[in-house]
């Protein structure tokens, strides 16, 4: 029977950071990294740029074979886990192989969510979560004329821009009333939506697809729930993601929307941790357990999980997730960090000349900021929120010049 000290299920940011943290404490323990992907570790965040041709699949790699060898990691590609048996400390792979472990990390990420559309299973369509997805979509764009995209989140809008620049007609259909729901307030979202409309992209808000059927010309016709229809020859589903947890059925691992974890990324069963897009951890702003599929969370959660698995006495608990997103589109740049709104908060907004900024301040501390075409360091704002920096002494200056004053405040802390 196969056996290892550390079994890492997954191979993206959380998994990589977990291995690095383990090796800081335990340079000798056996590490096996098993992933459903067919390639060396890579970041899903880079995939829109693979589709556009700005990045090659090779440069999307997070860590190569040399890193895996230097860290003594046995890498098992195309090896998804089919079942976890915590009572026996073992997992069964999809190919039937069984691995016993001393400590297990679930970093299996998420997969695209497919909406309930009649006829979708029989209709060729695209998603974007793997390198293979990106290459297939890139090839489809080259031979298409009219694309329909379901979803106006980051993936859908990135794809819409790429397709429009490639000369395709593009329609984006979003069930919510605004683009990037959850990232920006209504005013900022309308500015972003307008930029897409100005570039000839049809934006259909507050609508869902009910059915799809093939047409004789190799295209398709999409029926909308509201009664209209759209035709095309390239269909992209960008309606969000769901954590990969199906292999945990019967395992005893507690699930909510994802795998429920504590501040050290421990699950409800001994010797099993979870991190990244599969983990449901506390939110920083209110302590509620929630999914937060962003890169900084995956990195921090993976680091904490790996350190805890290796018995690092200095491991610091996860402070909670703070949303952080950046988005570049048609020469514009937008960021969103933290809360869009909060009861009792002071909200300051400024708009004009294609620029927008919104700051959410509660009890003299930054709780959220979003901006379009303003020089604002999203990572720095993220730190101001996480560290609960008291802005009261400089509040008016900060509201007027958040980037500049934020840099001053953080430079004092980092000295």
C-alpha positions in Angstrom: 0.0 0.0 0.0 1.2 3.5 -0.8 2.0 5.6 2.2 3.2 9.2 3.0 3.5 11.6 5.8 1.8 14.5 4.1 -0.8 14.1 1.3 -1.7 17.3 -0.5 -4.8 17.0 -2.7 -4.5 19.8 -5.2 -1.7 21.7 -6.8 -2.4 25.5 -7.1 -1.6 28.4 -4.7 -2.9 26.8 -1.4 -1.1 23.5 -2.1 2.2 25.2 -3.1 2.2 27.4 0.0 1.4 24.5 2.2 4.4 22.6 0.9 6.7 25.6 1.5 5.4 25.9 5.1 5.9 22.2 5.8 9.5 22.3 4.5 10.3 25.3 6.8 9.6 23.0 9.7 10.0 19.4 8.4 12.6 19.0 5.7 12.4 15.2 5.7 8.8 14.1 5.9 7.4 12.5 2.8 5.1 14.8 0.7 2.8 13.6 -2.1 0.9 16.1 -4.1 -2.0 14.6 -6.0 -4.0 16.7 -8.5 -6.8 16.2 -11.0 -4.9 18.5 -13.4 -2.7 17.1 -16.1 0.0 19.8 -15.8 2.5 21.1 -13.4 1.1 23.5 -10.8 -0.4 26.7 -12.4 -2.7 29.5 -11.4 -6.3 29.7 -12.7 -6.1 33.5 -12.4 -3.8 33.6 -15.4 -6.2 31.7 -17.8 -7.9 34.7 -19.3 -4.5 35.9 -20.5 -3.8 32.4 -22.0 -7.1 32.8 -24.0 -6.1 36.2 -25.2 -2.6 35.0 -26.2 -0.8 37.5 -23.8 0.5 34.5 -21.8 1.5 31.0 -22.9 0.5 27.9 -20.9 4.2 27.4 -20.0 4.5 30.8 -18.4 1.3 30.1 -16.3 3.2 27.5 -14.3 3.6 28.3 -10.6 6.3 25.8 -9.9 8.3 23.5 -12.2 9.8 20.1 -11.9 13.0 21.5 -10.4 11.0 23.1 -7.4 9.1 19.9 -6.8 12.4 17.9 -6.8 14.2 20.4 -4.5 11.3 20.2 -2.0 11.1 16.4 -2.3 7.6 16.4 -3.5 6.2 13.3 -5.3 3.8 14.8 -7.9 0.9 12.8 -9.1 -0.8 14.5 -12.1 -4.2 13.4 -13.4 -4.9 11.8 -10.0 -8.1 13.1 -8.5 -9.2 11.7 -5.2 -12.4 9.7 -5.3 -12.9 8.9 -1.6 -11.5 9.9 1.8 -11.6 7.5 4.7 -10.4 9.4 7.8 -10.9 6.5 10.2 -8.3 4.6 8.3 -6.2 7.7 7.4 -6.4 6.8 3.7 -7.8 8.0 0.4 -8.8 6.2 -2.7 -7.8 7.7 -6.0 -10.1 7.7 -9.1 -7.8 5.1 -10.7 -8.3 2.8 -7.7 -4.9 3.4 -6.0 -5.0 3.8 -2.2 -2.8 6.1 -0.2 -2.4 6.1 3.5 -1.4 9.4 5.1 -0.5 10.9 8.5 -1.9 14.3 7.6 -4.1 15.3 4.7 -4.7 18.7 3.1 -7.7 19.3 0.9 -6.8 22.0 -1.6 -9.0 20.7 -4.5 -10.2 24.1 -5.5 -13.4 24.7 -7.4 -15.1 23.8 -10.7 -17.4 25.9 -13.0 -21.0 26.0 -12.0 -23.4 25.1 -14.8 -26.8 26.7 -14.6 -30.0 24.6 -15.1 -30.6 25.3 -18.8 -32.7 22.9 -20.8 -30.6 21.3 -23.6 -27.2 22.5 -22.2 -25.8 19.0 -21.8 -26.3 18.3 -25.5 -25.1 21.7 -26.7 -21.3 22.3 -27.1 -20.2 25.0 -24.7 -17.1 26.3 -23.0 -16.0 27.0 -19.4 -12.7 28.4 -18.2 -11.0 26.8 -15.2 -8.1 24.8 -16.6 -5.3 25.4 -19.2 -7.1 22.9 -21.4 -10.3 25.0 -21.1 -8.3 28.1 -22.1 -6.7 26.5 -25.1 -10.1 25.1 -26.3 -11.7 28.5 -25.9 -8.8 30.2 -27.7 -9.3 27.9 -30.7 -13.0 28.4 -30.7 -12.7 32.1 -30.8 -10.5 31.9 -34.0 -13.4 30.2 -35.9 -16.4 32.0 -34.4 -18.5 35.0 -35.4 -21.0 35.5 -32.6 -20.4 34.7 -28.9 -22.9 34.5 -26.0 -21.5 34.6 -22.5 -23.5 33.7 -19.5 -22.2 35.7 -16.5 -20.8 39.2 -16.0 -18.2 38.3 -13.4 -14.5 38.6 -13.9 -14.2 35.5 -16.1 -17.1 36.5 -18.3 -16.0 40.1 -18.8 -12.4 39.2 -19.5 -13.6 36.8 -22.1 -16.0 39.4 -23.6 -13.2 41.9 -24.1 -10.9 39.2 -25.7 -13.6 38.1 -28.0 -14.6 41.6 -29.0 -11.0 42.5 -29.8 -10.8 39.4 -31.9 -13.7 40.8 -34.0 -16.6 38.7 -32.7 -20.0 40.0 -31.9 -20.5 39.5 -28.2 -23.6 39.3 -26.0 -23.2 39.1 -22.2 -26.2 37.8 -20.2 -26.2 38.4 -16.4 -28.9 37.3 -14.0 -28.2 40.1 -11.5 -29.0 43.7 -12.3 -25.4 44.8 -12.6 -22.0 43.6 -13.8 -19.5 42.2 -11.2 -22.1 41.8 -8.5 -20.5 41.6 -5.1 -17.4 43.5 -6.2 -18.7 47.0 -6.9 -21.7 49.1 -5.9 -24.3 50.1 -8.5 -22.6 53.4 -9.7 -19.2 51.8 -10.3 -20.8 48.8 -12.0 -22.7 51.1 -14.4 -19.5 52.8 -15.3 -17.9 49.4 -16.1 -20.9 48.2 -18.0 -20.9 51.4 -20.1 -17.4 50.8 -21.2 -18.4 47.4 -22.5 -21.4 48.8 -24.3 -19.3 51.6 -25.8 -17.1 48.9 -27.3 -20.0 47.3 -29.1 -20.8 44.5 -26.6 -24.5 43.8 -25.9 -25.1 43.7 -22.1 -28.3 42.0 -21.0 -28.8 42.5 -17.3 -31.3 40.9 -15.0 -32.0 38.0 -17.4 -31.3 34.2 -17.4 -31.2 31.5 -20.0 -34.0 29.0 -20.0 -33.1 26.7 -22.9 -30.6 26.2 -25.7 -30.9 24.3 -28.9 -28.7 23.6 -31.9 -29.2 25.2 -35.3 -28.6 23.7 -38.7 -25.7 26.1 -39.4 -23.7 24.6 -36.4 -24.8 27.5 -34.2 -27.3 27.6 -31.4 -30.3 29.5 -30.3 -30.6 30.5 -26.6 -34.1 31.1 -25.2 -34.2 33.7 -22.3 -36.5 33.3 -19.3 -37.9 36.7 -20.1 -39.1 35.7 -23.5 -36.4 36.9 -25.8 -33.7 34.9 -27.6 -30.1 35.2 -28.8 -28.2 33.2 -31.4 -24.5 32.5 -31.7 -21.9 30.0 -32.6 -19.8 30.2 -29.4 -21.3 29.7 -25.9 -19.3 30.4 -22.8 -20.6 29.6 -19.3 -19.1 31.9 -16.8 -21.7 31.7 -14.0 -19.4 31.2 -11.1 -17.7 28.2 -9.5 -18.5 25.5 -6.9 -16.0 23.9 -4.5 -14.9 20.4 -5.4 -16.2 18.3 -2.5 -18.1 15.4 -4.0 -15.3 13.0 -3.0 -16.1 13.7 0.7 -19.4 12.0 0.7 -19.6 9.7 3.8 -16.2 11.0 5.1 -17.6 12.8 8.2 -15.9 16.0 7.1 -18.4 18.8 7.8 -19.6 20.7 4.8 -21.4 24.0 4.3 -21.0 25.7 0.9 -17.5 24.3 1.1 -15.3 22.4 3.6 -15.8 24.1 7.0 -12.5 25.0 8.7 -11.3 26.7 11.9 -8.7 29.4 12.1 -5.9 26.9 11.6 -7.6 25.4 8.6 -8.5 22.2 10.5 -11.6 20.4 9.4 -14.1 18.6 11.7 -12.1 15.3 11.5 -8.6 14.8 12.9 -5.5 15.0 10.7 -7.4 16.6 7.8 -7.0 20.3 6.8 -8.5 22.4 4.0 -7.4 25.6 2.3 -8.1 27.7 -0.8 -11.2 27.8 -3.0 -12.6 24.6 -1.3 -12.5 26.0 2.2 -15.2 27.9 4.0 -13.5 30.0 6.7 -14.4 33.0 8.8 -14.8 36.4 7.2 -12.7 39.2 8.7 -15.3 41.8 8.8 -18.1 39.9 10.5 -16.8 36.5 11.5 -19.3 34.6 9.4 -18.0 31.5 7.7 -18.1 32.1 3.9 -16.5 31.1 0.7 -13.9 33.6 -0.5 -12.1 32.4 -3.7 -9.4 34.9 -4.1 -5.7 34.4 -4.5 -4.4 36.1 -1.3 -6.7 33.9 0.8 -5.5 30.7 -0.9 -1.9 31.7 -0.2 -2.5 32.6 3.5 -4.7 29.6 4.2 -2.2 27.2 2.5 0.6 28.7 4.5 -1.3 28.3 7.8 -2.5 24.8 7.0 1.0 23.6 6.1 2.6 25.1 9.2 -0.1 23.5 11.4 0.3 20.2 9.7 4.0 20.2 10.4 3.6 21.3 14.0 5.0 24.8 13.7 4.5 26.3 17.2 4.7 29.8 15.7 1.7 29.4 13.4 -0.7 32.3 13.4 -4.4 31.8 13.0 -6.2 32.9 9.9 -7.5 36.5 10.5 -10.5 36.0 8.2 -11.0 36.7 4.6 -11.2 40.2 3.1 -12.4 40.4 -0.5 -9.7 41.8 -2.9 -10.1 42.0 -6.6 -8.4 43.9 -9.4 -9.8 44.2 -13.0 -8.3 45.8 -16.1 -10.7 46.4 -19.0 -10.4 48.4 -22.3 -7.6 50.5 -20.9 -9.3 51.1 -17.5 -8.4 49.8 -14.1 -10.6 49.0 -11.2 -10.1 47.6 -7.7 -12.4 46.4 -5.0 -11.2 45.6 -1.4 -13.4 44.8 1.6 -17.0 45.9 2.2 -19.2 47.7 -0.3 -21.4 48.9 2.5 -21.8 48.6 6.3 -24.4 49.6 8.8 -23.3 52.8 10.6 -20.4 53.4 8.3 -19.3 56.7 6.7 -19.4 56.3 2.9 -17.5 58.8 0.8 -17.8 58.7 -3.0 -16.4 60.8 -5.8 -17.0 60.4 -9.5 -16.1 62.3 -12.7 -14.1 62.2 -15.9 -14.2 58.4 -16.1 -12.9 58.0 -12.5 -14.7 56.8 -9.4 -13.8 56.1 -5.8 -15.8 54.8 -2.8 -14.5 54.5 0.8 -16.3 52.8 3.6 -15.1 54.0 7.1 -16.4 52.6 10.4 -15.2 53.7 13.8 -12.3 55.5 12.2 -11.1 52.4 10.4 -11.2 51.4 6.7 -13.7 48.7 6.0 -13.8 48.9 2.2 -12.6 50.7 -0.8 -13.4 50.5 -4.5 -12.0 52.6 -7.3 -12.0 53.1 -11.1 -9.0 54.7 -12.8 -7.5 56.0 -9.5 -4.0 55.2 -8.3 -4.8 53.0 -5.4 -2.7 50.0 -4.2 -5.2 47.3 -3.5 -2.7 45.2 -1.5 -1.9 48.2 0.7 -5.6 48.9 1.3 -6.1 45.2 2.2 -3.4 45.5 4.9 -5.0 48.7 6.3 -8.2 46.7 6.8 -6.6 43.6 8.2 -4.4 45.6 10.6 -7.4 47.7 11.7 -5.3 50.9 11.4 -6.8 53.9 13.2 -7.3 56.5 10.6 -9.0 59.1 12.9 -6.0 61.3 13.2 -5.6 61.6 9.4 -9.1 60.8 8.2 -9.8 63.9 6.1 -6.4 63.6 4.4 -7.0 59.9 3.8 -10.4 60.5 2.3 -8.8 63.0 -0.1 -5.6 61.0 -0.9 -6.0 57.4 0.2 -3.1 56.0 -1.7 -0.6 58.6 -0.6 -1.7 58.6 3.1 -2.0 54.8 3.1 1.6 54.5 2.0 2.7 56.8 4.7 0.9 54.9 7.4 2.1 51.5 6.2 5.7 52.6 5.8 5.8 53.4 9.5 4.6 49.9 10.4 7.0 48.2 8.0 10.1 49.9 9.1 
